[in-house]
């Protein structure tokens, strides 16, 4: 039966003509109300409208090479529009009567119009006129053109109840399409003149019909709108056997091509193969499908509700009959036909073996290891031998593909495809003891392996690998849950088969062009062996896989959970390093990191080494990565004082000042901390550090800070108070000096083992000022800071004994002089950083404001 599907229904005023665009999914419809519409049959939308005139537009055509629409109307005018801009390009009077038909020359710049018949040159538009090439009278007869000057009626087609308003030969298919005022469209076979189908869409009278070469779409125009139908299959009638012999149908002619005849010709992926084509003869029916049986000895041709089985070599008829569908079994001598929607017949050696009525009807049948029967309720699988139902599944399949072993099956639907494993041993056990059998068959007959949200157009199995073309024109294969893209196709292609000895896949398009793509059989065999857990076979196949393909195989092994094997197979250093980390293989990862010289790899390896308690390796990796933060963490966590000391020197040398400061600080080397801050021009921070931990150095740091700040803001620099000059502004400074002296002699520079930590009094529980009281020198002292070598900083201060009254009087006298010449408004504080505030002194008259002094860290 001819497959017919409706693709578009567009309601409108009466349609007088229709046309299909050769490249865009558009239908052009001219209407009785004087307008022209363009519909997109893919999106089901109206995309363009032209207001032509107030009278009926009886003819319109696309001129795709010019982006034009040409219309002819009852006002006798030909109009040309640009369908992109909707601009009218040209208009001229063509007839003295209604324009009823337009034809566009496929290559020349001519159009043929019919009222009377005129041919116009549309490129000759000089002086606003077109050139008339010829004028003839119109006449339309169906004649036998094989005999000159002999107009013979070859057939009269009867069936319409009212006037026949339009007739069209389809440009590709062997059918004649007729439309009538009785509201029906009838499709006739152009060779047998048999009525194939009658269509009635309830849209009143039919006025026009249009087909398009290279397409199965047919446009129909009615009183109430227009319709597009798809007639027949877009997939070409083409098949290839396992030896590379291809058979296809070109209309009713059967042709053959042999891949082996190309010899050693170079084959490039995606390029058309230069095949020698051999004519095998014509077929008695119009082929809609062609399919070899599993061993390739026979080929079945289906069409016109019939099937014919031929020998593949000589095209000799072996069997034939009526059938709506045909399916080969896994056994090459067995096949099934769907005689009607309720009867399925099974044949063996061309003789009927069994006939049965499926419980749920038969809307379609599928061959393979089991006989699949589709019904409105789902899919049922039957045993070829006894027609027992194995399992019924609630799914509406579009295609079913069985692997050669019969263990795996792909069920493709309109939206996705499923990979199932057929559990033949469980089926046999259930059939024997009648356990686990329900009204839907054997529950454990199938096991779902995966569901993939892709639409399969064509497919085949090679081992346990399912190769398919998708709806987005990709050539992929699925194995073990992984999808690998072989190629992106530039047009719709249909899989023919795979030749292992060539390591190539072969595909064809609807123009009968054959192309191929490389796919190594060794890779497929290896993946199949892994899926079957046959690792002995996998090890034998591995040496035959080229090195450039082994990384792909390794990724497959990794996804299957065989990471150790993937590490052994992979040749990609990046992939091997990741696998080595996942497996905890420190030696392999170390070797790869040495070769890569990558900072990131050293850091990753260091993390792994730490997790494995390999601290020596971790330290080496962190050194290679120059990860001083990581080294500091490792050194402190492991209590390695020597490592901390070396880290300080290296970090400062490489400019990692934060890490260097922290290491000096952790060692109690406060002098180095201070000098580091001074060398890096972090003078405010140095002042704070000195005020807190090294009070004897405050004066020196403040002096440096003043000098540096004076370059930016002199007044701000003058506002910094030096404790040697204004001791009264720094209460407790004397005690801080004593505490510093005490700590330097008793604690700093010494380290104690970590095991004594529980015995050490915490800083927050100590009162250093009380502890240092016994070290206070006699009298009052002010440190006179000497110049300290920045490369080798030392602690140095002198004690000058003077009376309290002398200190106070000197301080007050000097401060009074300074304050007499300063007003508060004179001090610009807008650009002073917050970090400087504790060392500013604000003065107005005799009021002195200063930030409270900071105590030594840990002091109370």
Order of alpha helices (4+ residues) and beta strands (2+ residues): beta-beta-beta-beta-beta-beta-beta-beta-beta-beta-beta-beta-beta-beta-beta-beta-beta-beta-beta-beta-beta-beta-beta-beta-beta-beta-beta-beta-beta-beta-beta-beta-beta-beta-beta-beta-beta-beta-beta-alpha-beta-beta-beta-beta-beta-beta-beta-beta-beta-beta-alpha-alpha-alpha-alpha-alpha-alpha-alpha-alpha-alpha-alpha-alpha-alpha-alpha-alpha-alpha-alpha-alpha-alpha-beta-beta
